[in-house]
Amino acid sequence: MFAHTLRITALAALVIGIAAAASTRAASFEASRTHYLTFNRAVALPGVTLHSGTYIFELANPDSTQDIVRVMSRDRKTVYFTAFTRTVGRPSAMPLTELVSIREVPADQPAPITVWWSDPSLGRQFIYAR
């Protein structure tokens, strides 16, 4: 009887440990898909200008599709941008600290964000009309 109870206890501990590890990994994955980005000048996304400040960039639904990016105010009360994007690979020479790529424009214009680097190896390229 004692051996049976010991086996059941060990099995329950194993199941709880696996569930906790999976939960931690999922939380870590989700956290890497949300970034708080601060800009010291105006930047642009297709159809919208973001003035200097802090914004949340995140995958709208990382469980079903990683193509839709949402950009919101820091307090999550205002959604400024939601759209499909393209997956692009991060160039090997690009530092991991670079979270966006911006196209150069004259100083009086908002700089268009071309890619949000949502992952160490991948980014989300914004689609601009030509």
C-alpha positions in Angstrom: 0.0 0.0 0.0 2.9 2.4 0.9 4.6 1.7 -2.5 1.4 2.4 -4.4 0.9 5.7 -2.6 4.5 6.6 -3.2 4.1 5.9 -6.9 1.0 8.0 -7.2 2.6 10.9 -5.3 5.7 10.8 -7.5 3.5 10.7 -10.7 1.4 13.6 -9.5 4.6 15.6 -8.7 5.9 14.8 -12.2 2.7 16.0 -13.9 2.7 19.2 -11.9 6.4 19.8 -12.7 5.8 19.3 -16.4 2.7 21.6 -16.4 4.6 24.3 -14.5 7.5 24.1 -17.0 5.1 24.4 -20.0 3.3 27.3 -18.3 6.6 29.1 -17.7 7.8 28.5 -21.3 4.5 29.8 -22.6 4.6 32.9 -20.5 8.2 33.6 -21.6 7.2 33.1 -25.3 4.3 35.5 -24.9 6.5 38.1 -23.2 8.9 38.1 -26.1 6.0 38.9 -28.4 5.2 42.2 -26.6 7.6 45.2 -26.6 7.2 48.6 -25.0 9.0 50.9 -27.5 9.8 54.6 -26.8 10.5 57.0 -29.6 12.0 60.5 -29.1 10.6 61.8 -32.4 7.6 61.1 -34.6 7.6 57.8 -36.4 5.1 56.3 -38.9 3.3 53.1 -39.7 1.1 52.6 -42.7 -1.6 55.2 -42.4 -0.7 56.5 -38.9 1.9 58.8 -37.2 3.0 58.0 -33.7 4.3 61.0 -31.9 7.2 60.8 -29.5 6.3 58.6 -26.5 6.0 54.9 -25.5 3.9 52.4 -27.4 3.1 48.7 -27.1 4.0 46.6 -30.1 2.6 43.1 -30.0 1.4 40.2 -32.0 -2.4 40.4 -31.9 -2.8 36.6 -31.5 0.4 34.7 -31.4 -1.4 31.4 -30.8 -3.2 31.4 -34.2 -1.2 33.8 -36.5 1.9 35.8 -36.1 1.2 38.0 -39.1 -1.1 40.5 -37.4 0.7 43.3 -35.4 -1.2 45.7 -33.1 0.3 48.9 -31.8 -1.3 50.5 -28.8 -0.9 53.3 -26.2 1.2 52.4 -23.2 -2.0 52.1 -21.1 -3.6 49.9 -23.8 -6.6 52.2 -24.1 -6.0 53.3 -27.7 -5.2 51.1 -30.6 -3.3 53.0 -33.2 -2.5 50.3 -35.7 -3.6 46.7 -36.5 -2.6 45.1 -39.8 -1.0 42.2 -41.5 2.8 42.1 -41.8 5.4 39.9 -43.5 7.9 37.7 -41.7 11.5 38.6 -42.4 14.7 37.2 -41.1 17.0 39.3 -38.9 20.4 40.0 -40.6 23.2 38.3 -38.8 25.1 41.5 -38.3 22.2 43.3 -36.7 22.5 43.7 -32.9 19.7 42.1 -30.8 19.2 45.4 -29.1 17.8 46.9 -32.3 14.0 46.5 -32.0 12.9 48.4 -35.0 14.3 49.4 -38.4 13.4 52.9 -39.6 13.7 54.3 -43.1 15.6 57.6 -43.4 13.5 60.7 -44.3 14.0 64.4 -43.9 14.1 65.7 -40.3 10.7 67.4 -40.6 8.9 64.1 -41.6 8.0 61.1 -39.4 10.4 58.2 -40.0 8.5 55.1 -41.3 9.1 52.0 -39.3 9.9 49.3 -41.8 10.4 46.3 -39.4 9.6 45.5 -35.8 12.1 42.9 -34.7 9.7 40.8 -32.5 12.1 37.9 -32.1 15.9 37.4 -32.0 15.8 35.8 -35.4 12.6 37.2 -37.0 10.9 40.5 -37.6 7.5 41.8 -38.8 7.8 43.9 -41.9 5.1 46.5 -42.3 3.4 46.8 -45.7 3.3 50.3 -47.1 1.2 51.2 -50.2 3.4 52.3 -53.1 
